Amino acid sequence: MSILTKICQWLPFGKVPEMHAQGVYKRLLKNDVQIIDVRSKMEWDRSHIEGSINLPITSLSIDAIKKLKLSPEITTVVICLSAHRSIPGVRKLKQFGFSDVYQLEGGMLSWWKLSLPTSK
């Protein structure tokens, strides 16, 4: 992978598929979505979506995905605080073979704004 390709993965420019917080919550209730939270462990410990998996963006690798037994067959939502770190997360997962992958529109800020449930 070229240096330019590596840099472009991190740039928060451009669009990736998004799912609204209410849609994510409905899918979560049906247990047909996996959620990867790419925020730091400290951020995740303060407040996170029940059932989400914390995998900081700096640790997101194919080896980590395999170790956590995440399935590329299941709809996956990548979340961060404000929908910036999740963009490269979505791009990386697509490179790893995940086809149905989204970012949480507006990040955790949108989740909290709707007062959807969280865990600590």
C-alpha positions as CSV (number, residue, x, y, z in Angstrom):
1,M,0.0,0.0,0.0
2,S,1.4,3.4,-1.0
3,I,2.0,6.2,1.5
4,L,-0.7,8.3,-0.3
5,T,-3.2,5.4,0.1
6,K,-2.4,5.1,3.8
7,I,-2.8,8.9,4.3
8,C,-6.0,9.1,2.4
9,Q,-7.6,6.4,4.6
10,W,-7.2,8.7,7.6
11,L,-8.5,11.9,6.0
12,P,-12.1,12.6,7.1
13,F,-13.0,13.9,3.7
14,G,-15.5,12.3,1.5
15,K,-18.5,10.2,2.3
16,V,-19.0,6.7,3.6
17,P,-22.4,5.0,4.1
18,E,-24.1,6.1,7.2
19,M,-26.9,4.8,9.5
20,H,-29.0,7.1,11.7
21,A,-28.8,6.5,15.4
22,Q,-32.5,5.5,15.6
23,G,-31.9,2.9,12.8
24,V,-28.9,1.5,14.6
25,Y,-30.9,1.2,17.8
26,K,-33.7,-0.6,16.0
27,R,-31.2,-3.1,14.5
28,L,-29.5,-3.5,17.8
29,L,-32.9,-4.5,19.4
30,K,-33.3,-7.2,16.7
31,N,-29.7,-8.3,17.4
32,D,-28.8,-8.2,13.7
33,V,-25.9,-5.7,13.8
34,Q,-22.4,-5.6,15.2
35,I,-21.0,-2.3,16.5
36,I,-17.4,-1.4,16.5
37,D,-16.5,1.6,18.6
38,V,-13.2,3.1,17.4
39,R,-12.8,5.6,20.2
40,S,-10.1,5.2,22.8
41,K,-10.6,2.8,25.7
42,M,-11.0,5.8,28.1
43,E,-13.8,7.3,26.0
44,W,-15.5,3.9,25.7
45,D,-15.3,3.3,29.4
46,R,-17.1,6.6,30.1
47,S,-20.2,5.7,27.9
48,H,-20.8,3.2,25.2
49,I,-23.5,1.4,23.4
50,E,-24.4,-1.9,25.1
51,G,-23.0,-4.7,23.1
52,S,-20.5,-2.6,21.2
53,I,-16.9,-3.8,20.8
54,N,-14.2,-1.3,21.6
55,L,-11.4,-1.4,19.0
56,P,-9.6,1.9,18.8
57,I,-8.9,3.2,15.3
58,T,-5.2,2.9,15.9
59,S,-5.6,-0.8,16.6
60,L,-8.0,-1.6,13.8
61,S,-6.3,-4.4,11.8
62,I,-7.3,-7.6,10.1
63,D,-5.6,-9.5,13.0
64,A,-7.7,-7.7,15.6
65,I,-10.8,-8.4,13.6
66,K,-10.0,-12.1,13.5
67,K,-9.1,-12.2,17.2
68,L,-12.5,-10.6,18.1
69,K,-14.3,-13.0,15.7
70,L,-16.1,-10.2,13.9
71,S,-18.0,-11.4,10.9
72,P,-17.8,-9.6,7.5
73,E,-21.2,-11.3,6.8
74,I,-23.1,-9.2,9.5
75,T,-24.1,-5.6,9.1
76,T,-21.5,-3.6,10.9
77,V,-21.7,0.0,12.2
78,V,-18.5,1.9,13.1
79,I,-18.8,4.6,15.7
80,C,-16.7,7.3,17.3
81,L,-17.5,10.6,19.0
82,S,-18.4,12.8,16.1
83,A,-18.2,10.7,12.9
84,H,-14.6,11.5,12.0
85,R,-12.6,8.5,13.2
86,S,-15.3,6.2,12.0
87,I,-14.7,7.2,8.3
88,P,-11.3,5.5,8.1
89,G,-12.8,2.7,10.1
90,V,-15.5,2.0,7.5
91,R,-12.9,2.3,4.7
92,K,-10.6,-0.2,6.5
93,L,-13.4,-2.7,7.1
94,K,-14.3,-2.6,3.4
95,Q,-10.7,-3.4,2.6
96,F,-11.0,-6.4,5.0
97,G,-14.0,-7.7,3.1
98,F,-16.9,-6.3,5.0
99,S,-19.5,-5.3,2.5
100,D,-22.4,-4.0,4.6
101,V,-20.7,-1.5,6.8
102,Y,-21.7,2.0,7.9
103,Q,-20.7,4.8,10.2
104,L,-23.1,6.1,12.9
105,E,-24.3,9.4,11.5
106,G,-23.1,12.1,13.9
107,G,-21.3,9.6,16.1
108,M,-22.0,9.2,19.8
109,L,-23.0,12.8,20.0
110,S,-26.1,12.0,18.0
111,W,-26.8,8.9,20.1
112,W,-26.6,10.9,23.3
113,K,-28.7,13.7,21.8
114,L,-31.6,11.2,21.3
115,S,-31.0,9.9,24.9
116,L,-30.6,6.3,23.6
117,P,-29.3,3.8,26.2
118,T,-25.7,3.5,27.0
119,S,-23.5,1.5,29.4
120,K,-20.6,2.6,31.6
